[in-house]
């Protein structure tokens, strides 16, 4: 499991880090739950929605992935990783 740093971390950072750890070990349901907790802990951050999109892609759910990436883009002012994912899925046109 992920080792916590000696300095205190926010609930957002904790859940996001734990979600990434679960994602990297292909524990997608666990990762999704942790990313949801991170999103609830900071409703203004794009990162958990991007990672929820990645989980949905791994689960072969392109529609849910696109929804999550769209939210990440709206929260993160065109959050680049989410925009790239939307292009990869064919929801956005590639730039000329």
C-alpha positions as CSV (number, residue, x, y, z in Angstrom):
1,X,0.0,0.0,0.0
2,X,1.0,3.6,-0.4
3,X,3.1,5.1,2.4
4,X,2.0,8.4,3.7
5,X,4.4,11.2,3.9
6,X,5.4,12.6,7.2
7,X,3.6,15.9,6.6
8,X,-0.2,15.9,6.8
9,X,-2.1,15.4,3.6
10,X,-5.6,16.5,2.8
11,X,-8.4,14.0,2.3
12,X,-8.4,14.9,-1.4
13,X,-4.7,14.1,-1.8
14,X,-5.1,10.9,0.3
15,X,-8.0,9.5,-1.7
16,X,-6.4,10.6,-5.0
17,X,-3.1,8.9,-4.2
18,X,-4.9,5.7,-2.9
19,X,-7.0,5.7,-6.1
20,X,-3.8,5.9,-8.3
21,X,-2.3,3.1,-6.3
22,X,-5.4,0.9,-6.9
23,X,-5.5,1.9,-10.6
24,X,-1.9,0.9,-11.1
25,X,-2.7,-2.5,-9.6
26,X,-5.7,-3.0,-11.9
27,X,-8.1,-2.7,-8.9
28,X,-10.5,-0.6,-11.0
29,X,-13.6,-0.8,-8.8
30,X,-11.6,0.2,-5.7
31,X,-9.9,3.0,-7.7
32,X,-13.2,4.3,-8.9
33,X,-14.6,4.5,-5.3
34,X,-11.4,6.3,-4.1
35,X,-11.5,8.8,-7.0
36,X,-15.2,9.5,-6.2
37,X,-14.2,10.3,-2.6
38,X,-11.4,12.6,-3.8
39,X,-13.9,14.4,-6.1
40,X,-16.3,14.9,-3.2
41,X,-13.5,16.3,-1.0
42,X,-12.7,19.0,-3.6
43,X,-15.5,19.6,-6.1
44,X,-13.3,22.1,-8.0
45,X,-10.5,19.7,-9.0
46,X,-10.4,18.0,-12.4
47,X,-7.9,15.2,-11.6
48,X,-10.3,12.7,-10.0
49,X,-12.8,13.1,-12.9
50,X,-10.0,12.4,-15.3
51,X,-8.9,9.3,-13.4
52,X,-12.6,8.1,-13.2
53,X,-12.6,8.4,-17.0
54,X,-9.5,6.3,-17.2
55,X,-11.1,3.6,-15.0
56,X,-14.2,3.7,-17.3
57,X,-12.0,3.3,-20.3
58,X,-10.4,0.3,-18.7
59,X,-13.8,-1.1,-18.1
60,X,-14.7,-0.6,-21.8
61,X,-17.4,2.0,-21.0
62,X,-16.6,4.8,-23.5
63,X,-19.8,6.8,-22.7
64,X,-19.0,7.0,-19.0
65,X,-15.4,7.7,-19.8
66,X,-16.4,10.6,-22.1
67,X,-18.8,12.0,-19.4
68,X,-16.0,12.0,-16.8
69,X,-13.5,13.5,-19.2
70,X,-16.0,16.2,-20.1
71,X,-16.4,17.1,-16.4
72,X,-12.6,17.2,-16.0
73,X,-12.4,19.6,-18.9
74,X,-15.1,21.8,-17.5
75,X,-13.5,21.9,-14.1
76,X,-9.9,22.2,-15.2
77,X,-10.4,24.8,-17.9
78,X,-9.8,22.4,-20.8
79,X,-7.6,20.1,-18.6
80,X,-5.1,18.8,-21.2
81,X,-5.0,15.1,-20.2
82,X,-8.9,15.0,-20.4
83,X,-8.9,16.9,-23.7
84,X,-6.4,14.4,-25.1
85,X,-8.5,11.5,-23.9
86,X,-11.6,13.0,-25.5
87,X,-9.7,13.2,-28.8
88,X,-8.5,9.6,-28.4
89,X,-12.1,8.5,-27.9
90,X,-13.3,10.5,-30.9
91,X,-15.4,13.0,-29.0
92,X,-13.3,15.9,-30.0
93,X,-11.7,16.6,-33.4
94,X,-8.0,16.6,-33.6
95,X,-6.4,20.0,-34.2
96,X,-5.4,20.8,-37.7
